[in-house]
Amino acid sequence: MSGYPHPQFDSTQHDLYMQQCIELARQARGQTAPNPMVGSVIVKNGQILGKGFHPKAGQPHAEVFAIREAVQTGEDLSDATLYVNLEPCNHHGRTPPCSEAIVQAGIGHVVVGAIDTDPRVAGTGCDRLRAAGIKVTTGILEQQCLELNEGFFHQVKTNLPFGIFKYAMTLDGKIATTSGHSYWITGKEARQMVHDLRLGCEAIITGGNTVRLDNPHLTTHGMRDHCPLRVVVTKSCDLPEDANLWKITDTEKTLVITLPNVNLQLKQKLRDRQVEVLELGDISPQVIMQELGNRGCNTVLWECGGRLGAAAIKAQMVQKIYAFIAPKLIGGFSAPSPIDDLGLNLMTDAINLVRPQFQQIGTDFLITGYINT
């Protein structure tokens, strides 16, 4: 235990400052991979001396930014408390270990939201702080801290990105009319939430049929500069020459994953327009996610039609569902549904979502939940 004096906080104060850490961390959503999102606040006598968040891989960690601010105040930090939503790292990566920076700063108390499951850390950060005589408190808003970095934790565990399957459907389960028309199923508020959802991902996957029918942009629509990598998966590469996804900017990039020896002429035209074309002999969902994992993605959004969505679910490349439901009826036995055949013949075989949540978004409704794999 610490030999330094430290203030006594009640749980409400701990929660308050940890919530600030989470909000700071979220400022870098979609931009820190393969690192987690981390925010930190340093408090003394109810006053915030320093705060910061990790902006992206290779940049200083949140604790370092907070310590820099706190040191500039000239305050004695032995009775200050550092809050951080994820256990401080204890290894040399692109940056020095944060545990050592905290020790050198002479901070007396560290409050941690969640323990880092990365094998390079996994409790050793807290152990290093305790060994230096620093009081350590853990588990503050732990569930919120775990959910904040669920993509990072999944990637650490599986070496694959965390997959989210998002779709919008009518009350009778249709994602388009029998003619294929789908604009717009949901209202403006739900669509804005989708743009925000994209903001927290490093890549968005769609299929060739969606490109042909909907001609999507798959951007964050100016919410922030960050735009996930837009990934088109297509066996035939039979795609329109003039699609919104072929508009490449400094922040908006597109990757087409397809088979070799198909539509070579279009592939060259796409490459000429700075669209990356990756030819693979196997373009199954698992191979695609392995490729995106190798590129440093923590969280990937499947924003595609029912066939590709079903394939991703069957391959266990989807961990979370976002189902937007509009209070509309369109009808039609042949109108497409959000998920194609999963090969389940009995209702008892149905995939149950765990930890389901329900909320109203404007005039629409959203159900989220996790696939228990």
Stockholm file with secondary structure:
# STOCKHOLM 1.0

chainA/1-373         MSGYPHPQFDSTQHDLYMQQCIELARQARGQTAPNPMVGSVIVKNGQILGKGFHPKAGQPHAEVFAIREAVQTGEDLSDATLYVNLEPCNHHGRTPPCSEAIVQAGIGHVVVGAIDTDPRVAGTGCDRLRAAGIKVTTGILEQQCLELNEGFFHQVKTNLPFGIFKYAMTLDGKIATTSGHSYWITGKEARQMVHDLRLGCEAIITGGNTVRLDNPHLTTHGMRDHCPLRVVVTKSCDLPEDANLWKITDTEKTLVITLPNVNLQLKQKLRDRQVEVLELGDISPQVIMQELGNRGCNTVLWECGGRLGAAAIKAQMVQKIYAFIAPKLIGGFSAPSPIDDLGLNLMTDAINLVRPQFQQIGTDFLITGYINT
#=GR chainA/1-373 SS CCSSCCCCCCHHHHHHHHHHHHHHHGGGTTTSTTSCCCEEEEEETTEEEEEEECCSTTSCCHHHHHHHHHHHTTCCGGGCEEEEEECCCCSCSSSCCHHHHHHHHTCCEEEEEECCCSTTTTTHHHHHHHHTTCEEEECTTHHHHHHHTHHHHHHHHHSSCEEEEEEEEETTSCSSCTTCCCTTSSCHHHHHHHHHHHHTCSEEEEEHHHHHHHCCCCSCTTSSSCCCEEEEEESSCCCCSSCGGGCCCSSCCEEEEECTTSCHHHHHHHHHTTCEEEECSCCCHHHHHHHHHHTTCSEEEECCCHHHHHHHHHTTCCCEEEEEEESCCCCCTTSCCSSCCCCCCSGGGCCCEEEEEEEEETTEEEEEEEECC
#=GC SS_cons         CCSSCCCCCCHHHHHHHHHHHHHHHGGGTTTSTTSCCCEEEEEETTEEEEEEECCSTTSCCHHHHHHHHHHHTTCCGGGCEEEEEECCCCSCSSSCCHHHHHHHHTCCEEEEEECCCSTTTTTHHHHHHHHTTCEEEECTTHHHHHHHTHHHHHHHHHSSCEEEEEEEEETTSCSSCTTCCCTTSSCHHHHHHHHHHHHTCSEEEEEHHHHHHHCCCCSCTTSSSCCCEEEEEESSCCCCSSCGGGCCCSSCCEEEEECTTSCHHHHHHHHHTTCEEEECSCCCHHHHHHHHHHTTCSEEEECCCHHHHHHHHHTTCCCEEEEEEESCCCCCTTSCCSSCCCCCCSGGGCCCEEEEEEEEETTEEEEEEEECC
//
